[in-house]
């Protein structure tokens, strides 16, 4: 990679975030202008050398090209728009400040970009696509592949989102204090969606999935850096790091799913765990039972245990109970039942799962019959357990999970055949 | 930017209100409208007569067809509108959220296309 390409790669995202602001919130205009600036850099830098502050050069050059484009557009509306955007509220900063590397301004622009990409007026899948495209620099093809969506569909999704931002007047800014909390929730939700897409391995090439996780983590870090008072952002970063730390232990050599309790913990990334645990400690110090903080605390309990047997299941059950209090959901109740089973015995856990099944709240969620099957198996009710595994198999979508359930079922059927259990 | 705020409500919900409750709503609407007039956001607005008074006109191949009723039967019906001037979508949705009808129905916020 040439020096120009290298510089462009490093500076592209932050330059784009600033340009969108300088060019009145127009994503397409900013991208086109930046491309023109890059073309100029490719021609000029090999001759004059890479500038001391490449980002400032790119932003300054692209801004001029963008304004030129605006002036060339003949429609009255565009001229009006340009005049409106160059009014005091959108006054571009002193270029000399840019060239001096006034990073504070730049940092805020990435924050503006994240909040704009995750604006509630945009559909959830559009938020995810736009975040990955503009903040992470993933190509349309890469994003389409990751989410198993045809490329033209994804491309159209991006076009519509950018159009909506422009035509409906979605402001390019960090939300004011009275809106910040709810908007931050939306951003965190989008980041977690991106992370889970990478983590859950539902499809697409493996390398791409890891990239999604690392991008989500990178953006969460940026949020923590730029919004240090926001504890939930810190908690989400902790949660993602603690999950991510286990990536090398989740699949065995044959590519089969390994349960948390069976994972080789020496393969867990110690650095990420230490960082995650420190973040969780900070969140707990700050207090307040919030969803991501509690989920991160739960993940921390797993991370802290040297072996599965060392896990503090009672504390885990308690944390799930607290989580249920603020985020009532049958999935949380399911996880609580599993923790209860570990802490107080399979029978106690099974009672909760049976009650949950009776509510009919999770008719299509394969982990419910799978959890019941596991507890029934532990209690020696092999036939019932086999039925439950069959039910889970009917519902499971992920190939790795299907293979896991099939193996469990096969083991049970073998036991039943051998007549070793009742 | 100008936005049209369209107030959709179930007419049956409105009809089910007591005289008193309806009166209270009118008062709230009055106060709300006054408020956005004073803040400079108000450009226009009106309540509409119920959908039973609607007539739909279509011209196809030079032939005018006039039918009784709204263009489509919908779960919630257009009951009124406001035309407002707002700096951006957040400001427009902020105004929409304060419309009394937002508590029972839905407010569609649509930017005006400037020609």
Interface residues (C-beta under 8 A of the other chain):
Chain A: X77 X80 X119 X121 X167 X168 X169 X170 X171 X175 X179
Chain B: X1 X86 X87 X88 X89 X90 X92 X93 X109 X111 X113 X114
